[in-house]
Amino acid sequence: MSIFKNVATTLLLTVALTACGQKDKGNTKESFKVWGNCGMCKKTIEKAAKVKGVETAVWDVDSKQMTVTYDSTKTKVETIQKAIAATGYDTPLAKGDDQAYDNLHGCCQYDRKVVTQ
């Protein structure tokens, strides 16, 4: 019975210390569409999304879905999407910069949709 008490005590202490050691950083995970075509797009889009407070940014070429994990006390999804749009890629909240789009490599120039806000 003594071994059981020691194991139970150790588990409780581990759980308690883990819970106390975690900071609530306002972690938020969101997904949204980003229009693009290829691996070069992926590299540019993911790099652009790494604004202050973004922990991870992964864009799927096939589904056009960007998934970001970020600290909501340091940034907003709107800020992330605007940063991506500045490189020429359209998002639901921000139209890609026209000049940046024109400067994208030919294979990266996706069919732009008319966005109505």
N, C-alpha and C positions, 0 to 999 in steps of 0.2 A: 504494500500500500504506500510505502514511503517513496518508491520510485514514481508511482502514479502522481503523487502530490508534487514531486519535484518537476516532472514533465508539465503538469498542468500549470504550476506557478511560472515556469519558464515561458510557456506559451502566452500566458496572460501578460507577463512583463514585456514580451516581444511585441505583442499587439498594442499595448499601451504606449510603449516608446515609439513605435512606428507612427501611431496616430498623432502623438505630440510633436514629433519631428517634422511632420508635413506642414508646409505653409500652403494656405489657400491662395494660389497665384491668379485666381480668376481664369483658370484654364478653360478654354472654349474650343470646341471642334465644330467646324462647319464645312459644308461642301457647296460649291456653286460652279456654274458652267463658265468655261473660258474657251473662246473660239481660237483654233489653231490647227496645224496639220501634222507636224512631224517631231522628230527627236530634237531638232534645233529649236523648235518652238518650245518644247518641254523644258529645255535648259534655260532659255530666256525667261519663260513664265515663272518657273520655280525660283529663279534667282531674284526676279522682280518682287515676288511675294514675300521675300525675307526682310520685311521692314522690322523696325524695332518692336520686340514683343512676340514675333512669330517664332514658334519653336520648330514646327515642321510644315513643309509645303510640298505636296505631291500632286502632279497633274497627270491624268491618264489620257494618253494620245487618242485611244479609241472612243472612249465615252465623253471626252472633253470635260471631265469633271476634275475640279481642283478641290483637294481636301487640305485644310489648314488647321493646325492646332496653334492657338495663340493665347497670350495673357491679355484678357479683356480689360485689365487695369492699365495696360500700356498702349493698346491699339484697338482699332475697330475693323470690322469686315469691310466697311466702306473705304477705309484707308488702304487696306490691302488691295482691293479691287482697283482703286485709282492708281496705285503704283504699277499694277499689271497693265492697265490701260495706257499708261504713259509710255510703255514700250511698244504699243501698237496693237494690242490684243483686246478685243471686246469682251466685256463681262456683263452680267445682268444690271449692275449698278453704274457702270462707267463705259462709255464708248472709247475705243482705242484712239489714241492720238493719230490724226490723219497723216502727218508728216512721218511719224515713226512707222506707221503701217506702210507707207510708200517706200521706206528704206529697208523693209524686211526682205530677206532673200526670196526669190521667186516662189520656191516651194512653200514658204511660210505665209504667203499672201492667200489666206482663206477667203471663201465667198462671204462677203459681209452682208449681214441682214439689216434691213431697215429697222431701227430701234425707235419705238415710240414710248415716250415717258409719260 
